[in-house]
Amino acid sequence: MDLSEDQASAVDALARRLGISRGELIHRAVRAYADAHPELPSDEAFGLRAPVGEDGVEYQQRLRAEWER
């Protein structure tokens, strides 16, 4: 993801003000945007994350093993 210096500074300042990381702030912003736009693809197609309780790396490896090479 590319942000201009001004954008990155604004994101970092807001994250500091909220007491969260830049990544968490971006995650929340994307989730809020997706929630406000139900016409977007469902969670099945929106991003890639491990199911609750499953290790993220193992999940990625399992999915990648399904890819044709």
C-alpha positions in Angstrom: 0.0 0.0 0.0 1.4 3.4 -0.9 0.6 6.5 1.1 1.9 9.9 0.5 4.0 11.3 3.4 1.1 13.6 4.4 -1.3 10.6 4.4 1.1 8.4 6.4 1.6 11.3 8.9 -2.2 11.7 9.3 -2.7 8.0 9.8 0.1 7.8 12.3 -1.2 10.8 14.2 -4.7 9.3 14.4 -3.4 5.9 15.5 -1.3 7.5 18.2 -4.4 9.5 19.4 -6.5 6.4 19.5 -3.6 4.4 21.1 -3.6 1.7 18.4 -1.1 0.6 15.7 -1.2 1.9 12.1 -2.2 -1.6 11.0 -5.1 -1.7 13.5 -6.3 1.7 12.4 -6.3 0.6 8.7 -8.0 -2.7 9.6 -10.8 -0.8 11.4 -11.1 1.7 8.5 -11.4 -1.0 5.9 -13.9 -2.9 8.1 -16.0 0.2 8.6 -15.9 1.0 4.8 -17.0 -2.6 4.0 -19.8 -2.5 6.6 -21.0 0.8 5.1 -21.0 -0.7 1.6 -22.9 -4.0 1.7 -22.8 -4.2 -2.1 -19.1 -5.2 -1.8 -18.1 -8.9 -1.9 -18.8 -10.9 1.3 -16.2 -11.8 3.8 -15.6 -15.0 1.8 -14.0 -12.8 -0.9 -12.9 -9.8 1.1 -9.4 -10.3 2.2 -7.7 -13.4 3.5 -7.7 -14.3 7.2 -7.5 -17.5 9.2 -10.7 -18.7 10.9 -10.8 -17.9 14.6 -8.6 -20.4 16.4 -6.5 -21.4 13.4 -2.9 -20.4 13.1 -2.6 -17.8 10.3 0.6 -19.3 8.8 -0.9 -22.8 8.8 -4.0 -21.5 7.1 -2.0 -19.8 4.4 0.0 -22.9 3.8 -3.1 -25.1 3.6 -4.7 -22.7 1.1 -1.5 -22.4 -1.0 -1.2 -26.1 -1.2 -4.5 -26.1 -3.2 -3.0 -23.8 -5.8 -1.9 -25.4 -9.1 1.7 -24.8 -10.0 
